[in-house]
Structure formats: C-alpha cells, structure tokens
C-alpha cells in the first residue's frame, strides 16, 4: 500500500475519486500475497498491482464501474476454474479475492 501513497495523495489534491483493490484471500497458488494493493483514479490512472499483471485489466474495469455507481463495494473473485478469470489471464491455478472500495477522503 505504501507504494501507492504518492499517486493517491496527488489524486486527492486534485479532488479525483479513487478506488482501491486489495488482495484479501488466495486459494491455491496466487500471483500476489494478501495485502497487495492497486489504486485506480476516476480518470483511469492506475498504480500498484494485485496480480502481477494477469487480471489487472479486469480489476480496473470493476474499479471504474464502482466509481461510476454501477457496482457496490465488496469482494471480487477471480479463479482458475472461472471461464471469465481464464479469459482475463489468471492461469496460475488458484483463486484470488480482492476487496474493492472507494477511498473516503
């Protein structure tokens, strides 16, 4: 989370809304450990990583949906057995669960 702070502070100073996704659970093998985080600004800027690149695009989409009011905060899962997860590139053989929320300034 510390590597996100400079960018998040910059976005906050500009009054830009920000969503944060954090790895909260892994079943089987996973690309990043719990605690790994990624922030997405409402302008589409991204900092951090929750999967080493394999599902970041899908996480950005979910974050922008959250900031756009199309989904609620909560847990988002990507797993090897899910066709959607395989389609976005999670081929590590496990399931990752992320908690996605908007930062409250």
C-alpha atoms as an extended CHARMM CRD file, in Angstrom:
* protein
*
       105  EXT
         1         1  UNK       CA              0.0000000000        0.0000000000        0.0000000000  PROA      1               0.0000000000
         2         2  UNK       CA              2.8910000000        2.3900000000        0.7230000000  PROA      2               0.0000000000
         3         3  UNK       CA              3.9440000000        2.4610000000       -2.9430000000  PROA      3               0.0000000000
         4         4  UNK       CA              0.5090000000        3.8800000000       -3.7970000000  PROA      4               0.0000000000
         5         5  UNK       CA              0.6160000000        6.8480000000       -1.4420000000  PROA      5               0.0000000000
         6         6  UNK       CA              2.3320000000        9.4330000000       -3.6560000000  PROA      6               0.0000000000
         7         7  UNK       CA             -0.1150000000        8.9120000000       -6.5040000000  PROA      7               0.0000000000
         8         8  UNK       CA             -3.1450000000        8.7070000000       -4.2090000000  PROA      8               0.0000000000
         9         9  UNK       CA             -2.0770000000       11.9440000000       -2.4850000000  PROA      9               0.0000000000
        10        10  UNK       CA             -1.7030000000       13.6290000000       -5.8920000000  PROA      10              0.0000000000
        11        11  UNK       CA             -5.1840000000       12.4740000000       -6.9320000000  PROA      11              0.0000000000
        12        12  UNK       CA             -6.6530000000       13.5960000000       -3.6220000000  PROA      12              0.0000000000
        13        13  UNK       CA             -5.0900000000       17.0610000000       -4.0040000000  PROA      13              0.0000000000
        14        14  UNK       CA             -6.8260000000       17.3200000000       -7.4040000000  PROA      14              0.0000000000
        15        15  UNK       CA            -10.1530000000       16.1550000000       -5.9410000000  PROA      15              0.0000000000
        16        16  UNK       CA            -10.1880000000       12.9810000000       -8.0520000000  PROA      16              0.0000000000
        17        17  UNK       CA            -12.1750000000        9.9950000000       -6.8090000000  PROA      17              0.0000000000
        18        18  UNK       CA            -10.1610000000        6.8150000000       -6.2380000000  PROA      18              0.0000000000
        19        19  UNK       CA            -10.9860000000        3.1260000000       -5.8610000000  PROA      19              0.0000000000
        20        20  UNK       CA             -8.6340000000        0.7020000000       -4.1350000000  PROA      20              0.0000000000
        21        21  UNK       CA             -8.4970000000       -3.0730000000       -4.6170000000  PROA      21              0.0000000000
        22        22  UNK       CA             -6.6700000000       -5.1790000000       -2.0140000000  PROA      22              0.0000000000
        23        23  UNK       CA             -5.8860000000       -8.8800000000       -2.1010000000  PROA      23              0.0000000000
        24        24  UNK       CA             -7.6960000000      -10.3280000000        0.9170000000  PROA      24              0.0000000000
        25        25  UNK       CA             -7.5100000000      -14.0740000000        0.2210000000  PROA      25              0.0000000000
        26        26  UNK       CA             -5.8210000000      -16.6180000000       -2.0130000000  PROA      26              0.0000000000
        27        27  UNK       CA             -6.7930000000      -20.2460000000       -2.5660000000  PROA      27              0.0000000000
        28        28  UNK       CA             -4.1640000000      -22.3940000000       -4.2280000000  PROA      28              0.0000000000
        29        29  UNK       CA             -1.3610000000      -20.5390000000       -5.9380000000  PROA      29              0.0000000000
        30        30  UNK       CA             -1.6770000000      -16.8370000000       -6.4990000000  PROA      30              0.0000000000
        31        31  UNK       CA              0.4420000000      -14.1680000000       -8.1290000000  PROA      31              0.0000000000
        32        32  UNK       CA              0.4370000000      -11.7360000000       -5.1630000000  PROA      32              0.0000000000
        33        33  UNK       CA              0.0880000000      -12.1760000000       -1.4130000000  PROA      33              0.0000000000
        34        34  UNK       CA             -2.7630000000      -10.7830000000        0.7060000000  PROA      34              0.0000000000
        35        35  UNK       CA             -2.2120000000       -7.1010000000        1.3070000000  PROA      35              0.0000000000
        36        36  UNK       CA             -1.0990000000       -6.3480000000       -2.2580000000  PROA      36              0.0000000000
        37        37  UNK       CA             -3.0000000000       -3.3050000000       -3.4830000000  PROA      37              0.0000000000
        38        38  UNK       CA             -3.8780000000       -1.3470000000       -6.5690000000  PROA      38              0.0000000000
        39        39  UNK       CA             -5.4820000000        2.0980000000       -6.8600000000  PROA      39              0.0000000000
        40        40  UNK       CA             -7.4950000000        3.3740000000       -9.8180000000  PROA      40              0.0000000000
        41        41  UNK       CA             -8.4320000000        7.0060000000      -10.3070000000  PROA      41              0.0000000000
        42        42  UNK       CA            -11.7260000000        8.0750000000      -11.8480000000  PROA      42              0.0000000000
        43        43  UNK       CA             -9.5710000000        9.4070000000      -14.6960000000  PROA      43              0.0000000000
        44        44  UNK       CA             -8.3420000000        5.8580000000      -15.4110000000  PROA      44              0.0000000000
        45        45  UNK       CA             -4.8430000000        6.1690000000      -13.9600000000  PROA      45              0.0000000000
        46        46  UNK       CA             -3.5650000000        3.0310000000      -12.2120000000  PROA      46              0.0000000000
        47        47  UNK       CA             -0.8660000000        2.4070000000       -9.6220000000  PROA      47              0.0000000000
        48        48  UNK       CA              0.1120000000       -0.8310000000       -7.8700000000  PROA      48              0.0000000000
        49        49  UNK       CA             -0.6440000000       -4.4480000000       -8.6710000000  PROA      49              0.0000000000
        50        50  UNK       CA             -2.8710000000       -7.1800000000       -7.3000000000  PROA      50              0.0000000000
        51        51  UNK       CA             -1.9220000000       -9.9680000000       -9.6780000000  PROA      51              0.0000000000
        52        52  UNK       CA              1.4040000000       -9.2760000000      -11.3070000000  PROA      52              0.0000000000
        53        53  UNK       CA             -0.4640000000       -8.2890000000      -14.4660000000  PROA      53              0.0000000000
        54        54  UNK       CA             -2.7510000000      -11.2350000000      -15.1270000000  PROA      54              0.0000000000
        55        55  UNK       CA             -6.0910000000       -9.6890000000      -14.0380000000  PROA      55              0.0000000000
        56        56  UNK       CA             -5.2570000000       -6.0030000000      -13.7020000000  PROA      56              0.0000000000
        57        57  UNK       CA             -7.3930000000       -5.0290000000      -16.7090000000  PROA      57              0.0000000000
        58        58  UNK       CA            -10.4580000000       -6.6950000000      -15.2220000000  PROA      58              0.0000000000
        59        59  UNK       CA             -9.7970000000       -5.0500000000      -11.8420000000  PROA      59              0.0000000000
        60        60  UNK       CA             -9.5440000000       -1.6250000000      -13.4930000000  PROA      60              0.0000000000
        61        61  UNK       CA            -12.8980000000       -2.2660000000      -15.1810000000  PROA      61              0.0000000000
        62        62  UNK       CA            -14.5080000000       -3.2220000000      -11.8600000000  PROA      62              0.0000000000
        63        63  UNK       CA            -12.9690000000       -0.1800000000      -10.1340000000  PROA      63              0.0000000000
        64        64  UNK       CA            -14.2980000000        2.1700000000      -12.8010000000  PROA      64              0.0000000000
        65        65  UNK       CA            -17.7330000000        0.5220000000      -12.5310000000  PROA      65              0.0000000000
        66        66  UNK       CA            -17.6020000000        1.1660000000       -8.7680000000  PROA      66              0.0000000000
        67        67  UNK       CA            -16.6360000000        4.8130000000       -9.2540000000  PROA      67              0.0000000000
        68        68  UNK       CA            -19.3880000000        5.1420000000      -11.8710000000  PROA      68              0.0000000000
        69        69  UNK       CA            -22.0490000000        3.8070000000       -9.4920000000  PROA      69              0.0000000000
        70        70  UNK       CA            -22.5860000000        0.5880000000      -11.4580000000  PROA      70              0.0000000000
        71        71  UNK       CA            -21.4950000000       -1.7440000000       -8.6500000000  PROA      71              0.0000000000
        72        72  UNK       CA            -21.1840000000       -1.7230000000       -4.8750000000  PROA      72              0.0000000000
        73        73  UNK       CA            -18.0150000000       -2.0410000000       -2.8120000000  PROA      73              0.0000000000
        74        74  UNK       CA            -17.1790000000       -5.5830000000       -1.8340000000  PROA      74              0.0000000000
        75        75  UNK       CA            -15.3110000000       -8.7360000000       -2.6820000000  PROA      75              0.0000000000
        76        76  UNK       CA            -14.4240000000       -9.5810000000       -6.2840000000  PROA      76              0.0000000000
        77        77  UNK       CA            -13.0530000000      -13.0550000000       -7.0640000000  PROA      77              0.0000000000
        78        78  UNK       CA            -11.0030000000      -14.3870000000       -9.9460000000  PROA      78              0.0000000000
        79        79  UNK       CA            -10.2430000000      -18.0960000000      -10.1040000000  PROA      79              0.0000000000
        80        80  UNK       CA             -8.7260000000      -20.6110000000      -12.4400000000  PROA      80              0.0000000000
        81        81  UNK       CA            -11.9950000000      -22.5330000000      -12.6730000000  PROA      81              0.0000000000
        82        82  UNK       CA            -13.9170000000      -19.4600000000      -13.7730000000  PROA      82              0.0000000000
        83        83  UNK       CA            -14.1150000000      -19.0080000000      -17.5480000000  PROA      83              0.0000000000
        84        84  UNK       CA            -14.0470000000      -15.2370000000      -17.0440000000  PROA      84              0.0000000000
        85        85  UNK       CA            -10.8870000000      -15.4020000000      -14.9320000000  PROA      85              0.0000000000
        86        86  UNK       CA             -9.1490000000      -17.5770000000      -17.5110000000  PROA      86              0.0000000000
        87        87  UNK       CA            -10.2270000000      -15.1460000000      -20.2130000000  PROA      87              0.0000000000
        88        88  UNK       CA             -8.5740000000      -12.2300000000      -18.3680000000  PROA      88              0.0000000000
        89        89  UNK       CA             -5.3890000000      -14.2050000000      -17.8400000000  PROA      89              0.0000000000
        90        90  UNK       CA             -5.4430000000      -15.7600000000      -14.3650000000  PROA      90              0.0000000000
        91        91  UNK       CA             -3.7510000000      -19.0340000000      -15.2280000000  PROA      91              0.0000000000
        92        92  UNK       CA             -1.7900000000      -19.5460000000      -12.0180000000  PROA      92              0.0000000000
        93        93  UNK       CA             -4.1580000000      -22.2960000000      -10.8590000000  PROA      93              0.0000000000
        94        94  UNK       CA             -5.6490000000      -20.5270000000       -7.8590000000  PROA      94              0.0000000000
        95        95  UNK       CA             -8.3310000000      -18.0820000000       -6.8570000000  PROA      95              0.0000000000
        96        96  UNK       CA             -7.7150000000      -14.5420000000       -5.6630000000  PROA      96              0.0000000000
        97        97  UNK       CA            -10.2400000000      -12.4600000000       -3.7620000000  PROA      97              0.0000000000
        98        98  UNK       CA             -9.9960000000       -8.6970000000       -3.7290000000  PROA      98              0.0000000000
        99        99  UNK       CA            -11.8320000000       -6.1700000000       -1.6150000000  PROA      99              0.0000000000
       100       100  UNK       CA            -12.7790000000       -3.2170000000       -3.7930000000  PROA      100             0.0000000000
       101       101  UNK       CA            -13.8350000000        0.1080000000       -2.2880000000  PROA      101             0.0000000000
       102       102  UNK       CA            -13.7890000000        3.8090000000       -2.9780000000  PROA      102             0.0000000000
       103       103  UNK       CA            -11.4680000000        5.8540000000       -0.7770000000  PROA      103             0.0000000000
       104       104  UNK       CA            -13.3090000000        8.2120000000        1.5330000000  PROA      104             0.0000000000
       105       105  UNK       CA            -11.3310000000       11.4410000000        1.7980000000  PROA      105             0.0000000000
